[in-house]
Amino acid sequence: MYDISKSGINPDEISDLMTRALAIDQELNYRLECADMFEELRILREQARCCFRTLAQVQNIIETSQYSRGRVRPIRFNLSEHLEDIASMIRSKLRSCEITLEFDIDRNVICLADPDRLSFCVVNLIVNSLQNVDKEEGRVRLSLKSSGEVAAVSVVDNGYGMSNNKLEELLAGSGGAKGFDILKLFCESVGTAPLFETTKNGGFSVTVKVPLAPPTEGLEFKASHARLNLGTISPCILLLYKLDDTTVTL
């Protein structure tokens, strides 16, 4: 597992840099559009794609380091509302996209996990699906179903899929800072294991089980999603930038 602390890099400073880079990129896009400088805007977007792809990979390394640094903090929060926030953010990013996004979320599911770590995994899985479905007939569904003592979070698509042998090769080849690695780290932190299902040209699905929070007579505590609602939560936004490059996969 990567331990970014050994590199001398401060993850908090990198996160702040990413947030400022996003703000600068959005401001430049706005100014160029207002000035009808479309060729300059095209060049800027090409350059931004390269930069943000690199930053997204750095963010993957930072995310894996959170586990080795003991920065996983399970809390009691409303998983239904949390996933709805993620769904809203992705909808706003993909307004002009032909891909159908479906959401089937049980109401008032209270779980016990680290919401930031969970957000990173879910967004990563959705981005992967969006990049591996047909741009006109693609469908991606995010679902949340509560049963027994766990809640099942699933991302399912009707994309290109892969053979089971290929899937096994990808899983066996993990061991760095890729999407599968981060997903497995999260599942280990909550005592579960991810479930993968795929067939070639038949789509891909991933299910993550999250423990439900025990009942309490006290007040319900909700995770703060202020940054997520404002669209400034760097890890998620950077992952969404991967949508500009269909070669980036888990």
C-alpha positions as CSV (number, residue, x, y, z in Angstrom):
1,M,0.0,0.0,0.0
2,Y,1.2,3.5,-0.8
3,D,2.2,5.6,2.2
4,I,2.3,9.2,1.0
5,S,3.7,10.4,4.3
6,K,7.1,8.9,3.3
7,S,7.3,11.2,0.2
8,G,7.2,14.4,2.3
9,I,4.1,15.5,0.5
10,N,1.3,17.0,2.6
11,P,-2.0,15.5,1.4
12,D,-3.9,18.5,2.8
13,E,-1.8,20.9,0.7
14,I,-2.4,18.8,-2.4
15,S,-6.1,18.8,-1.8
16,D,-6.1,22.6,-1.4
17,L,-4.0,22.9,-4.7
18,M,-6.6,20.7,-6.5
19,T,-9.5,22.9,-5.2
20,R,-7.7,26.1,-6.4
21,A,-6.9,24.5,-9.7
22,L,-10.5,23.6,-10.3
23,A,-11.6,27.2,-9.4
24,I,-9.1,28.7,-11.9
25,D,-10.1,26.3,-14.6
26,Q,-13.8,27.2,-14.2
27,E,-13.0,30.9,-14.2
28,L,-10.9,30.7,-17.3
29,N,-13.6,28.6,-19.1
30,Y,-16.3,31.3,-18.1
31,R,-14.1,34.2,-19.3
32,L,-13.2,32.6,-22.7
33,E,-16.9,31.6,-23.3
34,C,-18.0,35.2,-22.6
35,A,-15.4,36.5,-25.0
36,D,-16.4,34.0,-27.8
37,M,-12.7,32.8,-27.8
38,F,-13.7,29.2,-28.8
39,E,-10.4,28.1,-30.2
40,E,-8.6,29.2,-27.1
41,L,-11.2,27.5,-25.0
42,R,-10.7,24.2,-26.9
43,I,-6.9,24.4,-26.2
44,L,-7.5,25.2,-22.6
45,R,-9.8,22.2,-22.2
46,E,-7.3,19.9,-23.8
47,Q,-4.6,21.1,-21.5
48,A,-6.9,20.9,-18.5
49,R,-7.8,17.3,-19.3
50,C,-4.1,16.3,-19.2
51,C,-3.6,18.1,-15.9
52,F,-6.7,16.7,-14.2
53,R,-6.0,13.2,-15.3
54,T,-2.6,13.4,-13.6
55,L,-4.2,15.0,-10.5
56,A,-6.8,12.3,-10.4
57,Q,-4.1,9.7,-10.3
58,V,-2.3,11.6,-7.5
59,Q,-5.7,11.7,-5.7
60,N,-5.9,7.9,-6.0
61,I,-2.5,7.6,-4.2
62,I,-3.6,10.1,-1.5
63,E,-6.9,8.1,-1.0
64,T,-5.0,4.8,-0.5
65,S,-2.7,6.6,2.0
66,Q,-5.7,7.5,4.1
67,Y,-6.0,3.9,5.2
68,S,-2.4,3.4,6.1
69,R,-2.4,6.7,8.0
70,G,-5.4,5.6,10.0
71,R,-7.6,8.3,8.6
72,V,-10.7,6.1,8.3
73,R,-13.4,7.4,10.7
74,P,-16.7,5.5,10.7
75,I,-19.6,7.5,11.8
76,R,-23.4,7.1,11.9
77,F,-25.0,8.9,8.9
78,N,-27.9,8.7,6.5
79,L,-26.6,6.7,3.5
80,S,-29.7,7.4,1.5
81,E,-29.2,11.2,1.6
82,H,-25.5,10.8,1.0
83,L,-26.0,8.8,-2.2
84,E,-28.7,11.2,-3.4
85,D,-26.2,14.1,-3.0
86,I,-23.7,12.1,-5.2
87,A,-26.4,11.5,-7.7
88,S,-27.2,15.2,-7.9
89,M,-23.6,16.1,-8.4
90,I,-23.2,13.6,-11.3
91,R,-26.4,14.7,-12.9
92,S,-25.2,18.3,-13.0
93,K,-21.9,17.2,-14.6
94,L,-23.7,15.1,-17.3
95,R,-26.6,17.3,-18.4
96,S,-25.6,17.1,-22.1
97,C,-24.8,13.4,-22.0
98,E,-27.0,10.9,-23.7
99,I,-26.3,8.1,-21.2
100,T,-29.2,7.2,-19.0
101,L,-28.5,7.5,-15.2
102,E,-30.9,5.6,-13.0
103,F,-31.2,5.7,-9.2
104,D,-33.0,3.3,-7.0
105,I,-32.3,4.3,-3.4
106,D,-34.2,3.0,-0.3
107,R,-35.1,5.8,2.0
108,N,-33.7,6.5,5.5
109,V,-30.9,3.9,5.5
110,I,-28.6,4.7,8.4
111,C,-25.2,3.1,8.2
112,L,-21.9,3.1,10.0
113,A,-18.9,3.9,7.8
114,D,-16.6,6.7,6.7
115,P,-18.7,8.8,4.3
116,D,-15.7,10.4,2.6
117,R,-14.1,7.0,1.8
118,L,-17.4,5.7,0.6
119,S,-18.0,8.7,-1.6
120,F,-14.7,8.2,-3.4
121,C,-15.5,4.5,-4.1
122,V,-19.0,5.1,-5.4
123,V,-18.0,8.0,-7.7
124,N,-15.1,6.0,-9.0
125,L,-17.4,3.1,-9.8
126,I,-19.9,5.3,-11.6
127,V,-17.2,7.1,-13.6
128,N,-15.8,3.7,-14.7
129,S,-19.3,2.6,-15.8
130,L,-20.0,5.8,-17.7
131,Q,-16.7,5.4,-19.6
132,N,-17.5,1.8,-20.6
133,V,-21.1,2.1,-22.0
134,D,-22.4,3.1,-25.4
135,K,-22.6,6.9,-25.5
136,E,-26.1,6.8,-26.9
137,E,-27.7,3.7,-25.5
138,G,-25.7,3.4,-22.3
139,R,-27.5,2.9,-18.9
140,V,-25.9,3.1,-15.5
141,R,-27.9,2.4,-12.3
142,L,-26.9,3.3,-8.7
143,S,-29.0,1.4,-6.2
144,L,-29.2,1.1,-2.4
145,K,-31.1,-1.8,-0.8
146,S,-31.3,-2.5,3.0
147,S,-31.5,-6.1,4.2
148,G,-30.8,-7.6,7.6
149,E,-27.8,-5.9,9.1
150,V,-26.3,-4.5,6.0
151,A,-27.1,-2.1,3.1
152,A,-26.0,-3.1,-0.4
153,V,-24.7,-0.3,-2.6
154,S,-24.6,-1.4,-6.3
155,V,-23.4,0.2,-9.5
156,V,-24.7,-1.7,-12.6
157,D,-24.3,-0.8,-16.3
158,N,-25.2,-2.3,-19.7
159,G,-21.7,-1.6,-21.1
160,Y,-19.0,-3.7,-22.8
161,G,-18.3,-5.9,-19.8
162,M,-15.5,-8.4,-19.9
163,S,-14.9,-12.1,-19.6
164,N,-14.6,-13.6,-16.1
165,N,-10.9,-14.5,-16.9
166,K,-10.2,-10.9,-17.8
167,L,-11.9,-9.8,-14.5
168,E,-9.8,-12.2,-12.5
169,E,-6.6,-10.9,-14.2
170,L,-7.5,-7.3,-13.3
171,L,-8.2,-8.2,-9.7
172,A,-5.0,-10.3,-9.5
173,G,-3.0,-7.4,-11.0
174,S,-4.2,-4.9,-8.5
175,G,-1.9,-3.9,-5.7
176,G,-1.3,-0.2,-6.1
177,A,-3.5,2.9,-6.3
178,K,-6.2,1.9,-8.7
179,G,-9.9,1.8,-8.4
180,F,-10.2,-1.8,-7.4
181,D,-7.5,-1.4,-4.8
182,I,-9.3,1.5,-3.2
183,L,-12.6,-0.3,-3.3
184,K,-11.1,-3.4,-1.6
185,L,-9.5,-1.2,1.1
186,F,-12.9,0.4,1.9
187,C,-14.6,-3.0,2.1
188,E,-11.9,-4.3,4.4
189,S,-12.5,-1.3,6.7
190,V,-16.1,-2.2,7.1
191,G,-15.5,-6.0,7.3
192,T,-17.0,-6.9,3.9
193,A,-15.9,-7.8,0.4
194,P,-16.9,-6.4,-3.0
195,L,-19.0,-8.6,-5.3
196,F,-18.2,-8.3,-9.0
197,E,-20.4,-9.7,-11.9
198,T,-19.6,-9.3,-15.6
199,T,-20.1,-10.8,-19.0
200,K,-18.5,-9.8,-22.2
201,N,-20.9,-7.3,-24.0
202,G,-23.3,-7.9,-21.1
203,G,-22.4,-5.2,-18.7
204,F,-20.7,-4.9,-15.4
205,S,-21.9,-4.6,-11.8
206,V,-20.2,-4.1,-8.4
207,T,-21.9,-4.4,-5.1
208,V,-20.5,-3.1,-1.8
209,K,-22.1,-4.1,1.5
210,V,-22.1,-1.5,4.3
211,P,-23.1,-2.3,7.9
212,L,-26.2,-0.6,9.2
213,A,-25.9,1.5,12.3
214,P,-27.4,0.0,15.5
215,P,-30.6,1.6,16.6
216,T,-30.3,4.5,19.0
217,E,-32.7,6.5,21.1
218,G,-30.6,9.6,20.7
219,L,-30.6,12.2,17.8
220,E,-29.6,11.1,14.3
221,F,-26.3,12.5,13.2
222,K,-25.9,13.3,9.6
223,A,-22.7,13.6,7.7
224,S,-22.0,17.2,6.5
225,H,-22.3,17.4,2.7
226,A,-21.8,21.1,2.3
227,R,-18.7,20.8,0.1
228,L,-20.4,18.0,-1.9
229,N,-23.5,20.1,-2.5
230,L,-21.4,23.1,-3.6
231,G,-19.5,20.9,-6.0
232,T,-16.1,21.7,-4.5
233,I,-15.2,18.3,-3.0
234,S,-11.9,17.8,-4.9
235,P,-11.7,14.0,-5.0
236,C,-15.1,13.5,-6.5
237,I,-14.8,16.4,-9.0
238,L,-11.4,15.1,-10.2
239,L,-12.8,11.6,-10.7
240,L,-15.6,13.1,-12.8
241,Y,-13.0,14.8,-15.0
242,K,-11.9,11.3,-16.0
243,L,-15.1,11.2,-18.1
244,D,-13.2,13.3,-20.7
245,D,-10.9,10.5,-21.4
246,T,-12.5,7.1,-22.3
247,T,-9.2,5.3,-21.9
248,V,-9.2,5.8,-18.1
249,T,-10.6,2.7,-16.4
250,L,-10.3,1.0,-13.0
